[in-house]
Amino acid sequence: MDFIFDQATANDAEQIDSIFKQGKTFLKAQGIDQWQGIHSPSIQMAKEDIQKGIGYVLRESGGDAVAYAAIIPGTDPTYIQIDGHWISSRPYCAIHRVAVSDSFRGKGLAKILLAQCKIQAKTLGAYSVRIDTHAENQIMQRVILHSDFIYCGIITLAYGAKRNAYECIL
C-alpha cells in the first residue's frame, strides 16, 4: 500500500485526535503511563500544531490520515538539559507526538513516518533530529533505534516526567 507524507490541515484534526486516542488506549493497556492524564496529546494540540505548520500525517492513497508526528524546528526547551550527551550541538528538529492508527499498528508505519520526518527536517535546515519516549515504551524504543537514532540519555519534561532521549544525524 502506498502512503503520502503531507503537512496536516484543519480537515485532519478529527482523524489525528482519533489516532491520539487509540495511542493512549494502547499505551494504557500495556501499563505504560505515557500519554495518560492532562499532558497527553489532544485535538487542541493537533489544531495548534496544524496552525503553526508543524503537524504532519501519513495518508492512505484514499486521503485518510493514518499516522501523525509534529516536527518542531529550533531549540526545544525540553532538550536543553540532558542526563547524558547529545551527539551534536548544531541546529536540529524535535519530533513529538508520534502515533499510528490501530488499523496500521505493527505494519512498519512508524518507521516510514520517522524516515519521512527526517527528510522534512533536513529540508527545514536541520543537521539532526531528536526524539524521546517513555522508558517502558519498548515498542517505540525499537522503532527509534531501528530508524538510526542513537540513545543519548534522559531528559526531564516540564512537568517532571523522565524520558529516554535519542538523536539522529541527518
N, C-alpha and C positions, 0 to 999 in steps of 0.2 A: 504494500500500500504506500502511496506517495503522500508526503506531508509538506506543507508550506509553512515556512517560518515568516512571521509577519508582525508588524507593530500592532498591538491591541488597539481596538477602537471602543467607543462608548457602547456599541452594539454587542461587544463581547463580555461586558461586565457581569451579566447574569450567569453566563457559562463559566466564567472564571470563578465566580462565587461558588458555584456548584462543585467545581474541581477542588477548591479550598475545603469545602465541607466534607467531601469524600476523603481528602487527605487527613483531615482532623479525625474522622471516624477510624480510618486505617491505623493511624498512629496510636489512638486511644486503645484500639483492640489489641495492639502489641504491648500495651502497658507503658508506652513512652509518653511523657508529659509535654513533649514538644507540640506546639500549636494548640495547646489547651488553655482555656481561660481568656482573660482580657487582652493578651498580647498576641493572639492568633490572627492570621490573615482574615480579612473581611471584604465584603463588597465595597466598603468605603475605601479601604486600602487599594483595591483594584482600580476604583474610579480615580483616586489620586495618582496612582502610577500612570494611568492612561492620560490623564490631564497633563502630567509632567513629561510624557513621551518616553517613559522608561519601562512600560509594560509590553511584553512580547508573548506571542502564542505560537504554538504549532497547531496548524489546522489540517483536518482531513481534506481530501480533494473536494469534498462537498461544501467546505466552508466552516464547519463547526470547530470551535477551539477544543483541543483535547489535552493540551499541556500549557503551562504558564511559567514564566520567570520574569522578574524585574532585573534589569541591567542598569546599574547606577554608576555613572562616571564620576570621577573625583574622589576626594578623601572621604571615606566612610568613618564617622566618629567611633563606631563600634570597633574598628580595626586599628585605632591609633595605639592602644596598649595591647600587648600580647605576652602571655607567659610562654615564651619561645622566640622564634625569629622568622620574620618574613624573608622571602628569597630576594625580593627587590624593593628598593625604595622609589622606583620610577612610577610614573602615572599608571593607575590601574582602574578597573571597573569592578564593582562588587556585584555578585549575583545573589539575589534573595528571592524568597517565596516560590521556590521550585516545586511544582506539583503536576501530577499526571492524573488524568481521569481514570476511575476504576476500570472502565472498559478497555483501557490500554496498558494497565499496570502489568509489569513483567514481560513486556514485549520490546524493551530496549528504547522506549521513547525518551526517558530521562537522559540517557547518554546522547541521543540525537539532539535533544533540546540543549544540553550543555555545549555540544560541539557548535551548534548554531549561535549560542550566546557568545562563545569565544570569537567566532568570526565577526559578530556585530561589535564586540568590544574592541577588536583590532581596528575596525572601521571607525570607531569613535576615538581612536588615537591612544588606546591603552597599550602598555607594554606587557601587562599581566592581568589576570583576573583572580579575585579572591572569593571564597565561599566558606560557609560554616554550617555545621549541623550538630544535633544533639549526640552526645557520646553513646547513647543507647540505640541510635538510629543506624543500625548496621547496614541496612539496605542502601540508604543514601550514601553512607561512607564508601561502600563498594562501588557505587556509580561514580562518585567523585574520584576515587583512586583509579578506576578503570578509564577515566577521562583525562588522565595525565596530570592530575593535581598532586601536589606533594603536601603532606601533613607538616604544618608549621608550628602548632602549639594550641594553647587555649586562650580564647577571648571571653570577655565578660560583657553580656548585653546590658543595656541601660538599666534594666530592672533587676540585675544581679545574677541572671542565669548564665551558666558557663556553656560554651560551645567549642567543639573541635574546629579548628580553622585550617584552611588549605589555600594554596596558591598555585597557579599555573602560568608559566611564561608563555606568551603567545608567539 
